[in-house]
Amino acid sequence: MSISEDIKALVIARLDTLSPNRKISIGNYGEFTKEEIIQHIKKGDSVGNKMIEIEMEFLCAIKEGLI
């Protein structure tokens, strides 16, 4: 799956609004700090891609009025 740099930047910008102490749990991948997640997104690995998928599903649900 090829993820555009604009989408990565959007998700990183949303993560940047979180407190630095905030932990994020991503299913079976474990628990991460926001900085760890941002690094995974920049690397384009499976953890980063999963976070992008989760954020995009959330934003689409908001757009469609589901949330």
CORJOCOR-V277502 format. One record per helix or strand of 3 or more residues. SS is the DSSP state (hx for helix, st for strand). FROM is the first residue (numbers start at 1). TO is the last residue. If there is no record, write none. Layout:
# CORJOCOR-V277502
ss=SS from=FROM to=TO
ss=SS from=FROM to=TO
This chain:
# CORJOCOR-V277502
ss=hx from=5 to=16
ss=st from=23 to=26
ss=hx from=27 to=29
ss=st from=30 to=33
ss=hx from=34 to=43
ss=hx from=46 to=63
